[in-house]
């Protein structure tokens, strides 16, 4: 009896002195960089998780370098912010599902198809669905039917989808392809001659820091409004932009994360559910137009919610 009591006493002392293993986070976010927009996504994600009853201990945020130093992480969900984080997670052999954020549809599909996937993978795209973009054009410019599309090597694959959607909405589409390395201005000039509106599509070979100002000056001189995909373009001189904020993306990611933590499978890759419309008031007045970004956003949301 003495030795039995001694055994349990020693076992209790050993367990009391053993290091306590930190609880595993339910979600690990791998962020490609530290920036205000990335932090905004993470903050909105955390707020949504808190509404679902999860605490800060359930969420870990790591850079790629920090992730390499962390061994044995077993979250129930991985979230990748940006391309660098996506590549690291897609190369991992973790079986936990992955949700990818802050990538365009093209970028996500291109990266994900290059990697062998050991786990379910999904995404919330950064770009907007084509029909939503074209509905905005109809709301903002009901009398303008000819849409110009300047495409590059990345965006040219979207041309048939844009053309079909435009036809369904009673719009005509004229597109021009800019090959890599060639000047885009002859194509732009030809396109503007027959277009009422220029719809900008994210393609680094067409819209970049070296080309943007000249594109906006050319369109302004010809009084062809530009509808872009970023509020930064509106500040630079585009008339309109349709985009989703980092907070909207983070909120949507939080909703997806809660369903996964509750036992549901990852949903299919999806476009942003919520969005904003920005208007450049100076360009609006200069072109003799009358546009209200709050009204446009509300009307577009109503169209989005219609069955």
N, C-alpha and C positions, 0 to 999 in steps of 0.2 A: 504493500500500500504506500509505503514511504517513497519507493522508487517511482511509482506511478504518479504520485503528486509532484515529485521532482521533475519528471518528464514534462508534464503539462506546464509547470512553472517556467522551465527553460524555454519551451516552445513559445509561450506567451511573450517572454522577454525578447526572443529573436524576432518575432513578428512586430513587436513594438519598435524595435531598433531598425527594422528594414526600411529602406527608402520608399516613400509613397510614390507610386507611379501616377504621373499627371493624367487626368482624364483626357480622352481623345476628343478633339473638336468634331462636331457633327459635319461641319462644312469647312473646307480649306479653299481659300481664294488665292490664286497665284496671279500676281499683277505684273505685267510687263514693265511698268515704270511707276514712279511716284509722281503724280501730278494732281492738279485741282480737279480735273474731270474724272480721273480714276477714283479719287477720294470721294467724289460726289456719288459715284455708282455704289461704292462700298457703304457709304453712310445710308443711302436709301435702302440698300439690301439689308443692313443691320436693323433699320427701323421696321421693315416689314417682318423680319424674323422675330423681333421683340413683340410685335402685335400677335404673333402666333405662339408666344409663351417661351421663346428661346432667349438665352442670355448671351452676354459677350463671350463667355467661356465656350460656347458652342460654335464660335466663328474664329478661325485663324486666318490672318492675312500675311502672305509671304511673298518676297521677291524670288525670282528664279535662283539667285545665289543662296538665299536663305533656305529654299526648298532642298537644294542639294545637300545641305548640312543636316537636314532633318531626316532621320531614318525611322521607319516604322510607323509612319502616319497612316491611319486607317479610317479616313472620314467616310461618311455615308454619301457625300457629294463633293466633287471637285468643281470649282468655277475658275475659268481662265479669262483674264482680262487682257485683250490684245493678242497680237500674232506671236510674239516671243513666248508668252506663257502657253499659248495653244500648242505650239510645237513641242514644248517640254512635256506637257500632259499627254499629248497624243503618242509620244515616244515611250511613255511609262507603261508598265505592265499591271498597273492597278486595275482591279475589277470594279471599282466604284464608278458610278455614272459621272459623266462630265458635261457641264453646261458652259458654252463658249459665248463670250460677250465682246462687244466693241470691234467686230469685224464685219465687213460687207459680206453679202451672200456669196459673191464670187470668191472672195478670199477664203472664207470658211470651207467652201466646197473644194477649192483647189488644195488647201492644206490637208483636210481630213481624208481625201481620197489617196494621198501619198503615203499614209501611215496605216500600218496594221492596227486595227482597233481591238483592244482587249476588253472594252467595256462599252456600255451604251453611251452615245455621244449625241448632243443636241446643241442648239444655238438660238440666240435672239440676235437677229441681224441688225447691223447699224443703218443700212439703207432702207428706204421706204418702198412699199409695194407699188408696182407700176400703175395699177388702176387708181390708187390714191393720188399719185402725182398728176395723172391726167384729169381726175375729177377737180383738183385744185385749179388747173388751167381753165376748165369750163366755168368754174365759179368766178374766177378773177377776170376772165376775158371772154364773156359769152359770145362776143361778135368775132372773135379771132379763132379761125379753124385750122390754120396751117402751122403745124408744129415742126420746128427744126431740131435735129438731133446730131450733134457733133460727136462722133465715136472714135475710139482708139482701139488698140489691140485687146485691152481688157474688156471693154464694154460692148464690142461689136457683136458678141454672142447674144446680147439682149435685144438686138434690133427686131427680130421676128415677134417677140413678145410685145414690144412697144407698138409695132405696126398693127398687130391683131387687136390689142386693147384700144388703140386709137380709132380703128375702124368701127369697133363696137359702140364707141361713144360719139360717132359722127364727126370725127376729126381726121384730117389728112396729115400724113407724116412724111417728111423729107429728111433723109439722113445722109451724112457724108463721113467717110472713113479717113482718118488721118493715120497713115502708116508710121511706124516707129522711126524716128530720125528725120522725117520730112517736115517741112514748114506747114503749119496748119492754116495759115491765113488765106491761101487761095480757096481751100475748102470752106472756110468760114465765110468768105465773101460770097461765094456762090450760094451757100445755104441761106444767108441773110437776105439775098435778093428775092427769094421765094417763100420766106417764112414770116409769120406774124408774131411768133414767140420762139425764143431759144430755150429749150429745156436742157439744163446741164446735168450730165450723168457722171458720177465719180469715176474718173479714169486718169491716173497720174501722167499719162502721155499727152493728155489734152488739157486738163485743168491742173495747173501747178503754179508755183510762185513766179516762174519765168513768163508764163503766158497770160495769167489772169487779168492783169491790168489792161493789156492790149485788147483782149477779148471784150472786156467791159466797155472800153472806149469805143471800139468798133460798133458794138451793138447800140450804144447810147447815141452815137452819131446817126445811125440808121433808124433810130427810134423803135428798135426791136427789144422788148423787155426780156430780161433773163430770169428764169426761175431756177434757183440753185438748191443745193442739198446741205448747206451749212449756214448758220447765222453769220459767220465770218465773211462769207461772200456778200451778204446784204450790207454789211459795214463797208465792204470794199466797193460797192456800187451796183450789185444785182438788185433787181426790183423786189423779188420774193425769195424766200427759202422755206422749204418743208423739211423738218428734221425732228428727231427725238432727243430730248435732253438726257444727260447722264443720269439724273435723278429718275426720269421716267424708265430708262433701261434698268436701273437698279431695283426699282419698285416691281417691275415685271419679273425680274430674276428672282426676287424674294418670293413672289407668288408661286413660281415654278418650284423653288427650293422647298417651300412648305409642303407642296403636294408630294414631292419625293420623300421628304422626311416622314410623311404620314403613310408611306408605303406604296404610293402610286409610281408607275414607271415614268421615265422622262417623256415629255411630249415631243412631237416632231419639231424640227427646226422651224422657227416662226419669225415673222416681221414684228417690229415694234407695235404694241397695241395702242399706245398713246403718242401724241406728237404735238408740235407747235408750228405755227406759221408766223414768219417775221416779214415785215414790210419796210422798205427804205422810203421814208416819207419824202425826202428830197427828190429822188428819182421819180416817185409817183407824181409829184407836182410838175416836174419838168416834162413828163410825158403826157400831162393833161388827164391823168387818171384819178379815180377816187377809190381807194382800197383801205379797208380796216382789218388789221391782223386778228383782232379779237373776234370779229364777226366771221371772218374767213375760217378761223380755227373751229369755231362753234358749228358752222354750217357743214364743214368737212367731217367733223365728228358725227354729226347726224347721219350723213351719207354712209359713213363707215359702219354705224350701228344698224342701218336698215337691213332687213332680211333679204 
